[in-house]
Amino acid sequence: MQQKKILKLNIAKKWLVLLTCLFLSLFLIALSRLFYLQIIKGDSLENELRLRSSDVRKLTSPRGSILDRNGQELAVSLLTKSLYVDPHEMSLLDNKKVEGTEHQRLAANLLAPILKIKADELYKTFCSDAYFVWLKRKLENSEYLQLEAIIKEHKLRGLHFQQESKRYYPQGTLAAHILGFVGSEDNGLDGLELYFNNLLSGAQEEIHLQMDAHGRPIEDSVFRKFNPSKLNRLVLTIDHNIQYVVERALDSALQKTKVQGASVIVMNPKTGEILALSNRPTYDPNFFGKFSQKEFSNRAVSYIYEPGSTYKPLVMAAALEENILSPTDMYDDKGKITILDRTINNWDMEAHGPVTYAYILTNSLNTGMVDMGMRLGGERLTSYAKKFGLGKATGIELPGEEVGILFDPKNMYPSNVATMSIGQGVALTSVQLISAIATIANDGKLVQPHIVKRIERGDGRVLKEEPLATQPQIIKPETAHTLRDIMEQVILNGGGKNAKIEGYSIAGKTGTAQKLSSDGTGYDGGYIASFVGFAPSKNPDFIVLVMLDNPQGATYYGGQIAAPVFKEIMEQLLALAEVPTENNAFNLSFNKLPSYTPPTKLLQPIFPDDNSVIMPNLQGLMYRDVIVTLRRHRLFLNPSGSGLAHSQSIAAGEKIPVNTTISVQFK
């Protein structure tokens, strides 16, 4: 009995030893494996795990914003959602591949109406072997909410959202040719968006998306927050109030004249700051894909044309500087002049007899201007054109600027000199012409037109402020003043009477020129009607150029159709800037009520909050006072009639959103 117990004990000991050895061996094997995995293969396995549990995507932070000179947002980027599909994941159910395609067909039918993609095309995408396919980039918020609800309700697999930046232009078509637009990859394709693409572009970064056990991105890791203070932004010289006035006047001119195209530029003649620039036809940069290259064209900088009579003040400036003549010298006008085999007539086909050279410019007589040009000669005529900035780019911060066309003096025939003297045979852009005429308004100094005021960070820290460029003295101040006085007579007694604004001195010049053919070898039968002027003429705040391309109405003369557009714009600009009348009276041309007394104190605005204002009472106010009152209330004017404000579209005392347009009838 004792021996049996000893035998069992020995067997137990042997099993214990055996088990101990076995567990020890297993422990050593596990330890060796752990050592191998952690120490020897640790780095490579860690990288493999990271790859399996995450995915790398490139994300770009939003583009920097573009603001007008008053801080009004013209272009902004907002974070939005984009939808993509993982077809491989869509075919999995409980981590097992499903052979059927009912799920894909259901998803295609549900999403097709919102994505505006054919259900059959979506179905093919969902059944592919890909792992990542964009379905729609940069969704509108309403689209995102609909898609998100459908995906959750029907538990659709493989569909995910990723955060991206989308460009918005809050003012729609306003300043479209200045701003330009961006493509789907957030690259600038036109305007300032293209010119300053590198500066405005958001920083691109690679991010690791955290994946779940089924290889799907964890949503919180897809959506990123960016610090706006780190983004660059452009502050422009543009004033969105002035831009609005210009665009509204252009739209009105298009309806009246049926022009093929048009441009208007408003500039500060002392600094070269572009306050407004607009073209027609135009487009909405929010939906640029719906428009053609014709609408994208920035006529103000990329369209060259012969200026006609708006060029004549520059010719007379050269003649005065060279002491070839004085304004009071006499010229016997025969109504036409012949240079070799070329006969040039006055625009009115009349002979004016003995007249002064001041009269010649005031009434735009071709004969006297040809006489000036022939006495100057081709070399001096071309030299002054170059001094005024013609024949080369102005350097304005917009893409696609043309340099224009000037003769080589060595190849000029006398007939070329004659035609150049009346603004033919020389081609330029609107921005070149306005900067050249601004020399007369700026005491003979040439200004550098520019559209960017400063570049700053999102926190307001200024990175670069555009200094006032050096202004070379092109003509003597006395010459500029003489020309200014003659251009005032153009408004008072010449062809620019339709630009007259009672109470203000205006200096200007009309222009009517034959339109160049598309191949540049002749004329196509159309005309360019234009007007350029500045006010108040002695100390101007604004210079405005109006160019109307190929008007289809009864008349095509600049004094008849371009001058009224100038007047409509300039009248509102002077009111917006609250420039006092020079005779301290509000007797505008349409007003025949001498008993009117301007208010000593205009109504002060009441803003209940940042986005609303109390509508003021405008009844009985003059046109100018209505504009000033609405401007102070951050409202716009849509006028009709003339005289005193008789009725308004929104009653006084109502709370309305700022930037609302108020229709006012004057009687």
VENSUL-V236221 format. One record per residue. PSI is psi in degrees with one decimal (999 if undefined). OMEGA is omega in degrees with one decimal (999 if undefined). Layout:
# VENSUL-V236221
<<PSI | OMEGA> <PSI | OMEGA>>
This chain:
# VENSUL-V236221
<<-44.4 | 179.0> <-38.0 | -178.7> <-37.3 | 178.9> <-39.1 | 178.8> <-41.5 | -179.9> <-40.6 | -179.2> <-45.7 | 178.4> <-38.0 | -179.9> <-41.3 | 179.7> <-41.0 | 178.9> <-42.5 | 178.8> <-41.8 | 179.6> <-40.8 | -179.5> <-42.3 | 178.5> <-38.1 | 178.9> <-44.4 | 178.9> <-41.5 | -178.7> <-45.5 | 179.1> <-39.8 | 178.5> <-43.9 | 178.8> <-39.1 | -179.5> <-48.7 | 179.4> <-36.8 | 178.1> <-40.2 | 179.1> <-44.9 | 178.5> <-40.3 | 178.5> <-42.9 | 180.0> <-38.5 | 177.9> <-45.3 | 179.6> <-42.0 | 179.1> <-41.9 | 178.6> <-41.4 | 179.4> <-42.2 | 178.0> <-41.7 | 178.1> <-42.0 | -179.3> <-45.2 | -176.9> <-40.7 | -174.7> <-42.5 | -172.6> <-53.3 | -173.7> <-48.0 | -176.5> <10.7 | -172.5> <-50.1 | -175.8> <-45.1 | -178.0> <-38.2 | 179.0> <-35.9 | 178.4> <-41.7 | 177.4> <-40.2 | 179.4> <-40.6 | 178.7> <-40.4 | -179.9> <-40.9 | 179.0> <-38.1 | -177.9> <-29.2 | -175.5> <2.2 | 179.3> <164.8 | 177.3> <148.6 | -177.8> <126.3 | 175.9> <150.3 | 175.8> <123.6 | 177.7> <144.5 | 178.9> <132.2 | 178.0> <160.1 | -177.1> <153.1 | 175.0> <155.2 | 175.3> <152.4 | -176.6> <163.9 | 175.4> <126.3 | -176.0> <154.0 | 171.5> <-179.6 | -173.4> <-20.5 | -179.1> <6.7 | 179.3> <5.3 | 177.6> <129.3 | -178.2> <125.6 | 177.6> <-28.6 | 177.4> <126.3 | -179.0> <158.6 | 175.4> <132.2 | 178.9> <148.2 | 177.2> <129.0 | -178.3> <178.2 | -176.9> <145.4 | 172.9> <145.0 | -176.6> <132.1 | 173.7> <164.3 | -178.8> <144.2 | 170.4> <93.4 | -177.2> <-32.6 | 178.7> <-43.9 | 179.4> <-33.5 | -179.1> <-27.4 | -178.6> <0.7 | -179.9> <142.0 | 173.8> <120.3 | -174.3> <42.5 | 176.3> <18.5 | 177.1> <140.2 | -178.4> <131.9 | -179.6> <127.9 | -176.6> <-32.3 | -177.4> <161.2 | -177.7> <17.8 | -179.4> <-38.2 | -179.5> <-44.7 | 179.2> <-41.3 | -179.8> <-41.4 | 177.6> <-46.4 | -179.3> <-42.3 | -179.4> <-45.3 | -178.6> <-35.9 | -178.4> <-37.3 | -173.0> <-23.2 | -174.3> <-45.7 | -178.3> <-34.8 | -177.8> <-42.6 | -178.6> <-12.9 | -177.4> <42.6 | 174.7> <140.3 | -179.7> <138.8 | -177.7> <-36.7 | -179.7> <-36.9 | 178.1> <-42.2 | 177.6> <-42.0 | -179.1> <-43.3 | 178.8> <-40.2 | 178.2> <-44.7 | -177.7> <-25.4 | -178.4> <3.1 | -178.5> <174.8 | -179.7> <8.6 | -176.4> <166.0 | 177.3> <-14.2 | -177.7> <120.0 | 177.0> <124.0 | 174.1> <135.5 | 173.9> <-46.1 | 174.1> <127.2 | -179.4> <146.3 | 169.7> <67.3 | -178.0> <147.4 | 166.8> <153.3 | -175.9> <-37.2 | 179.0> <-38.0 | 178.2> <-44.1 | -179.8> <-45.0 | -177.9> <-40.6 | 177.9> <-46.0 | -178.3> <-43.9 | -179.2> <-42.1 | -179.0> <-42.3 | -179.7> <-43.3 | -178.7> <-42.0 | -179.7> <-42.3 | -176.6> <-41.7 | -176.0> <6.0 | 177.3> <51.0 | -179.2> <128.9 | -177.9> <154.5 | 170.4> <3.0 | -178.8> <127.2 | -174.0> <156.5 | 177.2> <143.9 | 173.7> <142.3 | -177.9> <133.8 | 175.6> <171.3 | 179.7> <134.3 | 178.8> <136.4 | -178.3> <132.6 | 177.2> <144.7 | 175.8> <93.6 | -170.8> <-27.0 | -176.7> <9.6 | 178.4> <-121.9 | -176.4> <-11.1 | -175.8> <124.3 | 176.9> <29.8 | -176.4> <-43.7 | -176.3> <-18.4 | 173.8> <-48.0 | -173.6> <-43.2 | -172.5> <-152.0 | -178.3> <169.2 | 179.7> <153.5 | 179.6> <-172.0 | -174.9> <-25.3 | 179.4> <16.4 | 177.3> <27.1 | 175.7> <135.3 | 178.4> <134.4 | -177.1> <-10.1 | 179.3> <166.0 | 175.9> <-152.4 | 178.8> <-30.0 | 178.3> <-36.8 | 177.8> <-46.3 | -175.3> <-38.1 | -178.7> <32.7 | -175.2> <-46.0 | -177.9> <-35.9 | -178.5> <-38.1 | -176.3> <-25.3 | -175.1> <139.4 | 176.2> <157.5 | 178.4> <133.7 | 178.8> <136.2 | 179.5> <150.1 | 174.9> <128.1 | 178.9> <148.8 | 177.5> <114.0 | 178.3> <130.2 | 177.5> <131.7 | -176.6> <150.3 | 175.2> <-172.4 | -174.9> <-21.9 | -179.6> <11.2 | 178.0> <19.9 | 179.6> <140.0 | 179.1> <138.5 | 173.2> <124.4 | -167.3> <-40.7 | -176.8> <-26.1 | -178.6> <-12.5 | -179.5> <-37.8 | -175.6> <125.8 | -175.2> <154.0 | 174.4> <135.1 | -178.7> <148.8 | -178.6> <109.6 | -176.3> <-22.2 | -178.6> <-16.3 | -179.5> <-4.6 | -177.2> <145.2 | 173.7> <152.7 | 174.4> <151.9 | 179.9> <133.1 | 171.5> <119.6 | -172.8> <165.7 | 172.1> <-12.2 | -178.3> <140.5 | 171.4> <117.2 | -173.4> <-24.4 | 175.1> <-44.3 | 178.4> <-39.3 | 178.0> <-40.8 | 179.1> <-44.6 | 179.3> <-45.3 | -177.9> <-46.3 | -175.9> <-36.1 | 178.1> <-40.5 | 178.6> <-37.6 | 178.4> <-43.7 | 179.0> <-39.7 | 178.4> <-40.9 | 179.9> <-36.7 | 179.3> <-40.7 | -179.7> <-35.7 | -175.4> <-38.1 | -171.1> <-13.6 | -179.9> <42.2 | -177.6> <157.1 | 178.1> <-30.8 | 179.3> <167.1 | -177.8> <155.4 | 174.5> <144.0 | 171.4> <134.3 | 175.2> <134.4 | 171.5> <129.1 | -176.4> <150.2 | 168.7> <113.9 | -172.9> <-10.6 | -179.9> <-27.8 | -175.9> <-17.9 | -176.2> <5.2 | 179.1> <125.6 | 175.2> <117.4 | -177.8> <-23.9 | 175.9> <146.9 | 176.7> <123.1 | -176.3> <149.5 | 179.4> <157.8 | 168.5> <136.5 | 4.3> <164.4 | -178.2> <-171.3 | -177.0> <169.2 | 176.2> <112.5 | -177.4> <-16.6 | 174.9> <-25.2 | -177.4> <46.6 | -172.7> <-24.3 | -179.0> <-15.8 | -178.9> <-1.7 | -174.0> <164.3 | -177.4> <174.9 | 179.4> <-27.9 | 179.2> <-42.7 | 179.2> <-28.2 | -178.1> <-22.6 | -172.3> <125.4 | 177.6> <89.9 | -174.4> <-29.2 | -175.6> <-27.0 | -177.3> <-18.4 | -173.2> <2.0 | -179.2> <119.5 | -179.7> <145.2 | -178.9> <159.9 | 174.5> <126.8 | -172.0> <-22.7 | -175.7> <-136.9 | -169.9> <-17.9 | 176.4> <-13.2 | 178.4> <-18.6 | -171.7> <-36.2 | 176.6> <-30.7 | 179.6> <-35.5 | 177.3> <-43.7 | 179.7> <-33.3 | 176.7> <-43.0 | 179.1> <-42.0 | -178.9> <-39.9 | 178.2> <-42.1 | 179.9> <-35.5 | -177.8> <5.7 | 177.9> <32.9 | 178.3> <-29.8 | -179.1> <171.7 | 172.0> <160.8 | -177.3> <-25.3 | -176.1> <-3.9 | 175.7> <150.6 | -175.2> <149.5 | 176.0> <134.7 | -178.7> <103.6 | -176.2> <120.7 | 178.9> <-0.8 | -179.7> <-17.3 | 176.6> <159.6 | 179.3> <139.7 | -177.5> <124.9 | 176.0> <110.9 | -172.7> <-115.4 | -178.0> <12.1 | -175.1> <122.0 | 176.8> <128.9 | -179.0> <126.6 | -179.7> <160.3 | 169.4> <155.7 | -177.2> <-30.6 | -179.1> <2.1 | 178.8> <21.9 | -177.6> <153.6 | 171.6> <126.0 | -174.3> <-4.1 | 178.0> <-156.0 | -179.1> <119.0 | -179.5> <159.8 | 175.7> <163.1 | 177.3> <-26.9 | 173.7> <-41.1 | 177.0> <-37.5 | -178.7> <-45.1 | 179.3> <-39.6 | -179.7> <-40.7 | -176.2> <8.1 | 172.3> <47.7 | 179.6> <122.3 | -178.5> <-35.5 | -175.3> <-50.4 | -179.5> <-34.7 | 178.3> <-38.1 | 176.3> <-40.9 | 177.8> <-43.4 | 177.0> <-48.0 | -176.4> <-41.1 | -179.7> <-34.4 | 178.3> <-28.7 | 175.1> <-44.1 | -176.1> <157.6 | -175.0> <-37.1 | -176.2> <-47.3 | -179.8> <-36.5 | 179.4> <-44.8 | 179.9> <-37.5 | 179.7> <-42.7 | 179.1> <-35.4 | 176.4> <-41.9 | 178.9> <-37.8 | 177.9> <-35.2 | 178.8> <3.8 | 174.4> <9.4 | -179.4> <155.2 | 179.5> <6.3 | 176.6> <160.7 | -179.8> <143.9 | 177.8> <-23.9 | -177.9> <10.7 | 176.9> <147.2 | -171.3> <58.2 | 177.5> <141.7 | -178.4> <157.5 | 172.9> <20.9 | -178.1> <130.7 | 176.3> <156.3 | -177.2> <-14.7 | -179.2> <-173.3 | -176.7> <129.4 | 172.1> <148.9 | 174.5> <151.3 | 164.3> <117.5 | -175.0> <-29.6 | -178.5> <-23.5 | -176.9> <12.8 | -176.7> <131.6 | 170.6> <160.6 | 176.4> <-35.5 | 178.8> <-31.8 | 176.4> <-40.2 | 177.5> <-41.1 | -178.7> <-47.4 | -177.9> <-34.3 | 178.2> <-31.3 | -178.3> <-21.7 | 179.3> <17.1 | 174.1> <19.5 | 174.0> <153.9 | -177.5> <-1.8 | 173.2> <132.7 | -178.2> <140.9 | -176.3> <175.7 | 175.4> <164.2 | 179.4> <-38.9 | -178.0> <-31.4 | 174.9> <-43.2 | -176.7> <-43.3 | -177.2> <-35.9 | 178.8> <-33.2 | 178.2> <-46.5 | 179.4> <-29.5 | 177.1> <-22.8 | 176.4> <-37.9 | 178.7> <-39.2 | 179.4> <-20.8 | -173.6> <37.2 | 176.3> <34.2 | 173.9> <3.6 | -179.3> <136.9 | -179.3> <127.6 | -179.8> <155.1 | 175.7> <109.5 | 179.4> <132.4 | 178.5> <156.5 | -171.7> <-7.6 | 178.2> <124.6 | -178.6> <-46.1 | 178.1> <163.2 | 175.5> <129.8 | -176.8> <166.6 | 175.4> <166.8 | -178.9> <-23.4 | 179.3> <5.3 | 177.9> <-5.3 | 179.8> <124.6 | -176.0> <123.7 | 176.9> <-38.0 | -179.0> <129.2 | 176.3> <126.6 | -176.5> <114.7 | 178.6> <159.2 | 176.5> <120.0 | -176.5> <152.7 | 175.6> <132.9 | -177.1> <101.2 | -179.8> <143.1 | 178.8> <106.2 | -176.0> <-44.3 | 176.8> <158.8 | -178.9> <149.4 | 177.3> <-37.6 | -179.5> <-38.0 | 177.8> <-43.8 | 179.4> <-41.4 | -179.0> <-38.0 | 177.3> <-45.9 | 179.0> <-38.8 | 177.8> <-44.3 | -179.0> <-39.1 | 179.1> <-39.3 | 180.0> <-23.4 | 171.4> <-37.8 | 179.3> <-25.5 | 175.0> <-38.2 | -179.3> <-39.7 | -174.2> <-40.7 | -171.7> <-3.9 | -175.9> <-150.4 | -174.8> <-2.4 | -177.0> <22.5 | -176.7> <-28.3 | -179.8> <-6.2 | 177.1> <0.7 | -175.2> <134.9 | 175.4> <112.5 | -177.5> <136.3 | 178.5> <-6.4 | -179.4> <144.1 | 172.7> <128.7 | -179.0> <137.0 | 172.5> <130.7 | -177.0> <178.1 | 178.6> <133.5 | 176.3> <163.0 | 177.0> <134.9 | 173.5> <118.8 | -175.2> <148.1 | 173.8> <145.3 | -176.2> <132.8 | 178.7> <145.6 | 173.7> <162.1 | -175.0> <-29.1 | 179.8> <-0.6 | 175.1> <12.4 | -176.2> <-4.1 | -178.6> <-152.2 | -178.2> <147.6 | -173.8> <7.8 | 178.4> <-11.5 | 177.8> <179.6 | -177.6> <154.0 | 170.6> <118.4 | 176.2> <131.6 | -175.7> <163.7 | 173.8> <136.3 | 176.0> <136.0 | -179.2> <162.6 | 179.6> <154.5 | -177.0> <155.2 | -18.6> <141.2 | -166.1> <-34.3 | -177.7> <-30.4 | -179.6> <73.2 | -167.3> <138.4 | 171.9> <-27.5 | -174.7> <145.7 | 165.4> <134.3 | -174.8> <132.7 | 174.8> <128.0 | 176.2> <126.0 | 177.1> <120.8 | 179.6> <122.3 | -173.2> <113.2 | 172.7> <62.3 | 177.3> <146.5 | -175.3> <7.1 | -178.5> <-163.6 | -176.7> <-24.5 | -179.7> <153.9 | 179.4> <10.6 | -178.2> <137.6 | -179.5> <-38.3 | 179.9> <-24.3 | -177.6> <-36.8 | -173.6> <-27.9 | 179.8> <-36.7 | -179.6> <-42.6 | 177.4> <-33.8 | 177.1> <-42.7 | 175.4> <-46.6 | -177.8> <-45.4 | -179.2> <-40.7 | -178.8> <-51.8 | -175.0> <-37.0 | 179.4> <-41.9 | -179.6> <-32.8 | 178.3> <-43.8 | 179.9> <-34.8 | 177.5> <-42.7 | 178.7> <-41.1 | -179.7> <-2.4 | -179.6> <42.5 | 176.8> <121.4 | -177.2> <146.8 | 175.9> <150.5 | -173.7> <-12.7 | 175.6> <12.4 | 177.4> <30.0 | 177.2> <151.0 | -178.7> <38.1 | -177.3> <73.4 | 176.8> <161.5 | -171.0> <-30.2 | -177.6> <-6.1 | -175.3> <126.2 | 178.1> <31.1 | -176.2> <86.7 | -176.4> <-15.7 | -178.1> <-7.5 | -177.6> <132.6 | 176.0> <119.7 | -179.8> <144.5 | -178.9> <139.6 | 179.5> <-26.8 | 179.9> <116.5 | -179.4> <157.0 | -177.9> <132.1 | 178.4> <136.8 | -175.8> <149.9 | 173.9> <118.2 | -179.7> <103.8 | 177.4> <-32.4 | 176.3> <-175.7 | -174.4> <-23.4 | -172.3> <10.1 | -179.4> <162.1 | -178.3> <154.3 | 176.5> <125.5 | -177.2> <125.8 | 179.8> <164.5 | 175.8> <117.1 | -174.9> <-7.1 | -173.0> <133.0 | 178.0> <-5.7 | -178.7> <151.6 | 173.4> <162.5 | -179.0> <-47.8 | -177.0> <-41.6 | -178.6> <-32.5 | 176.5> <-45.3 | 179.8> <-47.3 | -178.5> <-43.8 | -179.6> <-48.0 | -179.1> <-37.4 | 177.9> <-44.6 | 179.9> <-27.1 | 178.7> <6.5 | -179.3> <45.7 | 179.2> <161.7 | 179.6> <158.7 | -176.4> <135.8 | 169.3> <94.3 | -171.8> <158.9 | 170.3> <145.7 | -179.5> <-168.8 | 179.7> <162.3 | -178.1> <-131.3 | 179.6> <153.0 | 178.9> <122.0 | -176.0> <-40.4 | 179.7> <157.9 | -178.8> <148.4 | -172.4> <-23.6 | 178.2> <129.9 | -175.4> <147.5 | 177.7> <141.6 | 177.6> <-12.9 | 179.5> <145.3 | 175.2> <122.1 | -176.8> <160.1 | 177.4> <145.0 | 172.9> <160.1 | -178.8> <13.7 | 174.6> <145.0 | 175.7> <125.1 | -177.5> <124.3 | 175.3> <127.2 | -178.7> <129.6 | 176.6> <129.3 | 179.2> <140.9 | 177.3> <999 | 999>>
